Amino acid sequence: MVLIRPSPLRAFLTAQLNRYKIVLWRFSISFWNNGMLDVEGMAAFLAVVETTSFSRATDRLGVAQSVVSKRLKRLEDQLGASLFDRTIRTRIALTHVGANYMSEVRATLDQLRKAERIGRNLARGASGPLRIGYIFSAAMNGTLHGVLSALGTALPEITVEVQMMETPEQLAALADGRLDLGLVRPRGAFPEKCDAALVHREQLVIGHSADHPLAESALIIPAELRDQRFIIPQFRERVGLVEYLERLAASGGFVVADPIRTADFVTAAAMAAAGLGVVLAPASIAELGMKGIRFRTVDGFAENIETFLLHRHDAPPYAMDVIAARVPRIESA
C-alpha cells in the first residue's frame, strides 16, 4: 500500500476549504435557528464598508456609534464568524468571510427595498398585473396605444396583459373578473361592477375595391349601395355594427340581402379589396394600408361608431387615475 503525502499547498487549500464549509454550516444553522438574519445588522455592515468609517456609517444610519457596533456584533454572532479584521487599526479591513458576504448583503438589502416599493405600489395600484381587453379598431384608432403609453410612462413596474377580444367576450370577462379594463363597442348596458367612459368616436366609411364601379362616382350616396353585396364582420353580434348597417340600408331604401359573413375586419377588408363585396367599417381601418381597397364616406350618412373604456370598480386605482389623466374622455356613460 502506497501513501501519497499531500503537498503543503494542497494541505493549505484543503484546510481553507474545510474552514469555509464550517462557516457556511454555521450560517445555515444560525439562519434556521433564528428564523431571519438581522436586517439592521446587515445595513450597519454595508454602511461601514461603503463609507470605510464607523463614524461616517453612524451619520448615514442616524444612530450612535455604539449602536452600530452592537448591531455588527449581533450580526457576527448570528453568522458565527467575524466580518472585520480588527487586528488592523489603520483602516477598515474585511475578513475573507466579510469580503464574500458583502455582495450578498448588498443584494439582500436591494431586494428588501424593492419588495417594500412593490408592496406600496401594489397597495395603490401602481404595480402588479393589469389585464386589458380591446377590440380590433381600438388598436387602429390609437385608443389602445394611448392607454398602453400612459401606463408604460407613468407605471413602468406594472405588468400589462393585453388580449384582443370582441365586445361580448370582454363584457363577460369584465363581469367575472378575468379582465380589469376593456375597450369595447357601446351597449345598452354594461356590467354593474364597471365604470364606463366614451373615449373615441369616428366616422363609418364604405370600403370597396380600387376597380369597383363605385370608384367612378364622385360621391357615394346610400341609394347607390342598394345592389351591393355587403361583407359583414363580427356577424355573431346582433347589436353594434349590424345596427349601423341596417340604418344605412334604411336611409337608402333597401334591405341588406345575402351578406357575406366574416369574423373580423381584416378578412372583410381583404375580401372587399378582391372585389367580392363592400364593407361598412370604422374610418381607422384605412390605417392598415391594405392594397387594392378604397375607403370612402357616404354622403348623407353621418353615423359615427364609438369606443368605450370600461374598468372594474376593483381595478388598480392608481393605474385607473393615470389612464383617466392621459386618455381624453368625450363624455361619461
URGIZI-V389055 format. One record per residue. N is the residue number from 0. RES is the residue in one letter. PHI is phi in whole degrees, -180 to 180 (* if undefined). PSI is psi as a letter, one per 40 degrees, with the letter a starting at -180 (NA if undefined). D_LAST is the distance of its C-alpha to the last C-alpha in whole Angstrom. Layout:
n = (N;N)
res = (RES;RES)
phi = (PHI;PHI)
psi = (PSI;PSI)
d_last = (D_LAST;D_LAST)
//
This chain:
n = (0;1;2;3;4;5;6;7;8;9;10;11;12;13;14;15;16;17;18;19;20;21;22;23;24;25;26;27;28;29;30;31;32;33;34;35;36;37;38;39;40;41;42;43;44;45;46;47;48;49;50;51;52;53;54;55;56;57;58;59;60;61;62;63;64;65;66;67;68;69;70;71;72;73;74;75;76;77;78;79;80;81;82;83;84;85;86;87;88;89;90;91;92;93;94;95;96;97;98;99;100;101;102;103;104;105;106;107;108;109;110;111;112;113;114;115;116;117;118;119;120;121;122;123;124;125;126;127;128;129;130;131;132;133;134;135;136;137;138;139;140;141;142;143;144;145;146;147;148;149;150;151;152;153;154;155;156;157;158;159;160;161;162;163;164;165;166;167;168;169;170;171;172;173;174;175;176;177;178;179;180;181;182;183;184;185;186;187;188;189;190;191;192;193;194;195;196;197;198;199;200;201;202;203;204;205;206;207;208;209;210;211;212;213;214;215;216;217;218;219;220;221;222;223;224;225;226;227;228;229;230;231;232;233;234;235;236;237;238;239;240;241;242;243;244;245;246;247;248;249;250;251;252;253;254;255;256;257;258;259;260;261;262;263;264;265;266;267;268;269;270;271;272;273;274;275;276;277;278;279;280;281;282;283;284;285;286;287;288;289;290;291;292;293;294;295;296;297;298;299;300;301;302;303;304;305;306;307;308;309;310;311;312;313;314;315;316;317;318;319;320;321;322;323;324;325;326;327;328;329;330;331;332)
res = (M;V;L;I;R;P;S;P;L;R;A;F;L;T;A;Q;L;N;R;Y;K;I;V;L;W;R;F;S;I;S;F;W;N;N;G;M;L;D;V;E;G;M;A;A;F;L;A;V;V;E;T;T;S;F;S;R;A;T;D;R;L;G;V;A;Q;S;V;V;S;K;R;L;K;R;L;E;D;Q;L;G;A;S;L;F;D;R;T;I;R;T;R;I;A;L;T;H;V;G;A;N;Y;M;S;E;V;R;A;T;L;D;Q;L;R;K;A;E;R;I;G;R;N;L;A;R;G;A;S;G;P;L;R;I;G;Y;I;F;S;A;A;M;N;G;T;L;H;G;V;L;S;A;L;G;T;A;L;P;E;I;T;V;E;V;Q;M;M;E;T;P;E;Q;L;A;A;L;A;D;G;R;L;D;L;G;L;V;R;P;R;G;A;F;P;E;K;C;D;A;A;L;V;H;R;E;Q;L;V;I;G;H;S;A;D;H;P;L;A;E;S;A;L;I;I;P;A;E;L;R;D;Q;R;F;I;I;P;Q;F;R;E;R;V;G;L;V;E;Y;L;E;R;L;A;A;S;G;G;F;V;V;A;D;P;I;R;T;A;D;F;V;T;A;A;A;M;A;A;A;G;L;G;V;V;L;A;P;A;S;I;A;E;L;G;M;K;G;I;R;F;R;T;V;D;G;F;A;E;N;I;E;T;F;L;L;H;R;H;D;A;P;P;Y;A;M;D;V;I;A;A;R;V;P;R;I;E;S;A)
phi = (*;-106;-101;-104;-78;-66;-69;-57;-66;-63;-63;-65;-65;-64;-64;-64;-61;-63;-62;-77;-64;-66;-62;-63;-63;-66;-57;-62;-62;-61;-63;-72;-71;-100;84;-159;-71;-74;-66;-63;-66;-65;-64;-67;-60;-66;-63;-65;-64;-74;-93;55;-163;-68;-67;-70;-64;-65;-65;-65;-84;71;-133;-71;-63;-63;-68;-59;-62;-65;-66;-65;-64;-64;-64;-63;-65;-64;-77;78;-157;-81;-100;-114;-88;-83;-79;-97;-97;-86;-159;-78;-128;-96;-74;-60;-63;-60;-64;-77;-77;-58;-65;-67;-64;-60;-65;-65;-68;-62;-67;-65;-64;-65;-62;-65;-64;-65;-60;-65;-67;-62;-63;-105;78;-101;-151;94;-80;-133;-99;-123;-108;-154;-85;-56;-68;-66;-75;-76;-89;92;-66;-63;-59;-61;-66;-67;-64;-61;-69;-65;-76;-89;-132;-65;-90;-81;-101;-101;-112;-115;-144;-78;-147;-73;-56;-59;-67;-64;-62;-66;-68;-67;-65;-101;88;-83;-126;-96;-146;-143;-111;-134;-82;-65;-138;-62;-149;-112;-54;-61;-83;-122;-104;-130;-144;-79;-120;-158;-142;-144;-76;-91;-132;-102;-105;-141;-67;-63;-106;-69;-54;-64;-63;-82;-85;-67;-129;-108;-112;-53;-63;-68;-93;-55;-97;-84;-93;-91;-100;-112;-80;56;-70;-71;-86;-94;-128;95;-60;-59;-66;-63;-65;-64;-70;-62;-64;-63;-69;-97;75;-143;-119;-69;-121;50;-73;-92;-104;-132;-89;-151;-70;-63;-63;-62;-65;-64;-69;-65;-62;-83;83;-86;165;-121;-132;-93;-149;-63;-59;-67;-64;-62;-64;-64;67;-71;-74;84;-130;-118;-114;-137;-75;-110;-64;86;-123;-103;-73;-115;-108;-116;-121;-110;-102;-113;-142;-68;-63;-98;-66;-50;-64;-67;-63;-66;-64;-63;-64;-61;-77;-114;-111;-61;-97;-88;-166;-90;-99)
psi = (h;h;h;h;h;i;i;d;d;d;d;d;d;d;d;d;d;d;d;d;d;d;d;d;d;d;d;d;d;d;d;d;d;e;d;h;i;h;d;d;d;d;d;d;d;d;d;d;d;d;e;f;h;d;d;d;d;d;d;d;e;f;i;i;d;d;d;d;d;d;d;d;d;d;d;d;d;d;d;f;i;h;d;i;g;e;e;h;e;e;i;h;h;i;i;d;d;d;d;d;d;d;d;d;d;d;d;d;d;d;d;d;d;d;d;d;d;d;d;d;d;d;d;e;f;e;i;a;i;h;h;h;i;i;i;d;e;d;d;d;e;e;d;d;d;d;d;d;d;d;d;d;d;d;g;e;e;i;h;h;h;h;h;h;i;i;d;d;d;d;d;d;d;d;d;e;e;e;i;d;i;i;h;i;i;i;i;d;i;i;i;d;e;i;i;i;h;h;e;i;h;i;i;i;i;h;h;i;i;d;e;i;d;d;d;e;h;d;i;h;i;d;d;e;e;d;e;i;h;h;h;h;i;f;e;d;h;e;i;b;d;d;d;d;d;d;d;d;d;d;d;e;f;i;h;h;i;f;i;h;h;i;e;i;d;d;d;d;d;d;d;d;d;e;e;e;a;i;h;h;i;i;d;e;d;e;e;d;f;h;i;e;i;h;h;i;i;h;h;e;g;f;h;i;i;i;h;i;h;i;i;i;d;e;i;h;d;d;d;d;d;d;d;d;d;e;h;h;i;d;i;i;NA)
d_last = (94;92;90;89;88;85;85;84;81;80;81;79;76;76;76;73;71;72;72;68;68;69;66;63;64;64;61;60;62;60;57;57;59;57;54;52;54;54;51;53;56;54;52;56;58;55;55;59;59;57;58;62;63;63;62;59;58;58;56;53;53;54;56;60;62;64;60;60;63;62;59;61;64;61;60;63;64;61;62;66;66;67;64;66;70;72;75;74;74;73;69;67;68;66;68;67;65;63;62;61;59;57;55;54;53;51;49;48;47;45;43;43;41;39;38;38;35;33;33;32;29;28;28;25;24;26;28;28;26;22;22;19;19;18;18;21;20;18;21;22;20;20;17;19;22;20;18;22;24;22;23;26;27;26;26;29;30;27;28;25;25;23;23;22;21;20;16;18;20;17;15;19;19;16;17;21;21;22;19;18;15;14;13;13;12;9;10;10;10;9;12;13;14;11;8;5;5;7;10;12;13;17;20;21;25;28;30;34;37;39;42;40;41;38;39;41;39;38;35;33;32;30;34;35;33;35;37;35;35;31;30;27;26;23;25;25;21;21;18;16;19;22;20;20;23;24;23;25;28;27;27;31;32;33;31;31;34;35;32;33;31;30;28;26;26;29;31;30;31;34;35;34;36;39;39;38;35;32;29;25;23;21;23;23;25;28;28;30;33;34;37;38;35;33;30;30;27;28;29;27;24;21;19;16;15;12;11;8;10;10;12;14;15;18;18;20;19;21;20;16;17;19;16;14;17;18;15;14;10;10;7;4;0)
//
